[in-house]
């Protein structure tokens, strides 16, 4: 990632079809922070998720960034079983005025995410 690029994590905690801003759906964005390090924020429900997602370890090397994301499972309604899950890498190039997003999984005709099995 470079400057304003990001990794995006999408979670559908009930695995019932992802809706942009849905009550059980989450978009978590991880990106480089100004001055070094990493920052993270959940964008659909920040009033209830603030502080419930955080970077617990990170490093910046010549090869790029590494970060470990921790989520408070009760806040994100993630229990045992399957949850909808997808990753995306977003590349923003302000010089070339381009914006591209590479998604791991979105299934048509509705927006179903891939699945992740969660065990306590």
C-alpha positions in Angstrom: 0.0 0.0 0.0 1.1 3.5 -0.7 -0.1 6.7 1.1 -3.9 6.7 0.4 -4.2 3.1 -0.8 -6.1 0.7 1.4 -7.1 -2.8 2.2 -10.8 -3.3 2.8 -12.4 -6.1 4.8 -16.1 -6.7 4.3 -18.1 -8.8 6.8 -21.7 -9.9 6.6 -22.1 -11.3 10.1 -25.4 -13.2 9.4 -24.2 -14.4 5.9 -27.6 -13.3 4.5 -26.6 -11.1 1.6 -24.4 -8.0 1.8 -26.1 -4.6 1.8 -24.1 -1.4 1.6 -24.5 0.0 5.1 -26.8 -3.0 6.2 -27.3 -3.4 9.9 -25.3 -6.7 10.0 -22.7 -5.7 7.4 -19.4 -4.0 8.0 -16.7 -2.3 5.9 -13.3 -2.1 7.7 -10.6 -0.1 6.0 -6.9 -0.4 6.9 -4.5 2.1 5.5 -1.1 3.8 6.1 -1.2 6.5 8.7 0.4 9.9 8.1 3.8 9.8 9.7 4.1 6.0 9.6 2.2 3.1 11.1 -1.3 2.0 10.2 -4.8 3.2 10.9 -8.1 1.3 10.9 -11.8 2.3 10.9 -15.1 0.7 10.3 -17.3 2.9 8.1 -20.9 1.6 8.1 -21.5 1.8 11.9 -18.8 3.9 13.5 -21.1 4.9 16.4 -21.1 1.3 17.7 -17.8 0.0 16.3 -15.4 2.8 17.3 -12.7 1.2 19.4 -13.9 -2.3 18.6 -11.5 -2.8 15.7 -7.8 -2.0 16.1 -4.4 -2.7 14.8 -2.6 -4.8 17.5 0.7 -5.1 15.6 2.1 -3.5 12.5 5.4 -2.9 10.6 6.6 -0.9 7.6 9.4 -2.4 5.6 11.0 -1.8 2.2 8.6 -4.6 0.9 5.4 -2.9 2.2 3.2 -2.9 5.3 2.1 -5.7 7.6 -0.7 -5.4 10.1 -2.7 -7.6 12.5 -6.3 -6.6 12.8 -8.3 -7.4 16.0 -12.1 -7.2 16.1 -14.3 -7.5 19.2 -16.5 -10.3 18.1 -19.7 -9.4 20.0 -19.7 -5.8 18.6 -19.4 -7.2 15.1 -22.0 -10.0 15.8 -19.5 -12.7 14.8 -20.2 -15.9 16.6 -19.6 -19.6 15.8 -20.5 -20.6 12.3 -20.2 -19.0 8.9 -20.0 -15.3 8.1 -19.9 -13.5 4.8 -16.3 -12.3 4.2 -14.4 -10.6 1.4 -11.2 -8.6 1.0 -10.4 -5.8 -1.4 -7.3 -3.9 -2.3 -7.9 -0.3 -3.4 -5.4 1.7 -5.4 -5.8 5.4 -5.6 -3.5 7.3 -7.9 -4.1 11.1 -7.6 -1.5 11.9 -10.3 -3.2 9.8 -12.9 -6.7 10.5 -11.5 -7.5 6.8 -11.2 -9.2 4.7 -8.6 -9.3 0.9 -8.8 -10.5 -1.8 -6.4 -9.6 -5.5 -6.7 -12.2 -7.6 -4.8 -11.6 -11.1 -3.7 -15.2 -12.3 -3.8 -18.7 -10.9 -4.7 -21.3 -13.3 -6.1 -24.0 -12.1 -8.4 -27.0 -11.5 -8.9 -27.2 -10.1 -5.4 -24.1 -9.2 -3.4 -23.2 -12.4 -1.5 -19.7 -12.5 -0.1 -17.4 -15.5 0.2 -17.7 -17.4 3.5 -15.4 -17.7 6.4 -15.9 -20.4 9.1 -15.5 -19.0 12.6 -14.9 -21.2 15.7 -14.4 -20.1 19.3 
